[in-house]
Amino acid sequence: MTHRLNVLITGVGGRGVGYQLLHAMSLTQGRYRIVCVDAVSFSYGLYLVDSRYIVPLASSPDYIPTLIDIIKRESIDVLLPGTEAELIKISGARDEIEKTGCRPIIGSRSVIDLAFDKAKLYRWLDEQGIGVPRSGTVGNWRALVEEVGFPVVAKPSGNSGGSRNVAILADVAEVEDYIANFPGDRDTIIVQEYVGDAESEYTVGVIIASEGSIIDSIVMRRNLIGLTLGVSRSIGGKNYALSTGYSQGFIVEDKEIQEFCEALSRRMEIVGPANFQLRRHKGTIKIFEVHPRFSGTAAVRAEAGLNEPDIIIRNQVFGEHFGRQPYQTNVAAIRALHTILVPMQDLANVPTVDRQKA
């Protein structure tokens, strides 16, 4: 690297991807100057940096103009989105942002559109012969149940981060009740085969270089305990569980899963960061989430020696080449919440951007 980069990280609340990126970047020994933004002042990561701002929600028409004002004001070189909503909005304004000289670290719009629509993603994966849980819709879930039996998993096709609106359902009445009370467009509901068990779930990170080659990958077998345990039920004397978006567990060596996820990264033509969630089911790999973005496990991986944001920035901005990294395996990654005490005056005085004066 030839000079210290100015990096803007969005969405830096304590459990979010943005904060995980901030933690990972803090391990780079002062290589970067970090600026953080969030939609609310009650956000942990804001108070770990000297330059911070409040921005509108990603859904606001003022979000991108405000972000660009901050990019110009702070001479930002690299933009790291910390939430999916912001990533999607930034991907639509990529050209406008890049005109400022700032590089957003995001995948292509086509990959983002595919991955963040689960119904579309599952159809594509199935067409490619890649193992996915058998899935149905509001219109054909009964046929699915006849094929796979109960329990099933119900979730929205999009916006289910952190297991939002995800349920394990035990019978027909519960499926009907879930559909009737779904807080959104019912046509977006996916009903899916429950696969594997709580001991067979993995989250996998893959780093793909700018020219499409694989730099490295890392496998964590999730331990569904504490904040990692999402929806759980006992049905017919058997326990069923789903994870949340907060991962902890065991960083392991698993060549089969690594090769599977690396091959899928290449097939999807992902560049930069990718994250996969999957389970082993009856001797096969069943994938149920593909995220062409940084993961909420970025800080854990960086602590183990695989610092994804640092490697990707250096590859994309400076053209540095990387091979496989000597990160730690066969270790348990145990996480805890942290507390920061912020004077009320500081909380009230996080700057916003007055766009009329910008």
Secondary structure, DSSP 8 states (H G I E B T S, - for coil): --S-EEEEEE---TTSHHHHHHHHHTTSTT-EEEEEEESSS--GGGGGSSEEEE---TTSTTHHHHHHHHHHHTT--EEE--SHHHHHHHHHTHHHHHTTT-EE----HHHHHHHT-HHHHHHHHHHTT-----EE-TTTHHHHHHHH-S-EEEEESS--GGGTT-EEE-SHHHHHHHHHT-SS-GGGEEEEE--S-TTSEEEEEEEE-TTS-EEEEEEEEE---GGGEEEEEEETTEEEEEE-S---EEEE--HHHHHHHHHHHHHHT--EEEEEEEEEETTEEEEEEEESS--TTHHHHHHHT--HHHHHHHHHHH-----------SEEE----------HHHHHT-----TTT-
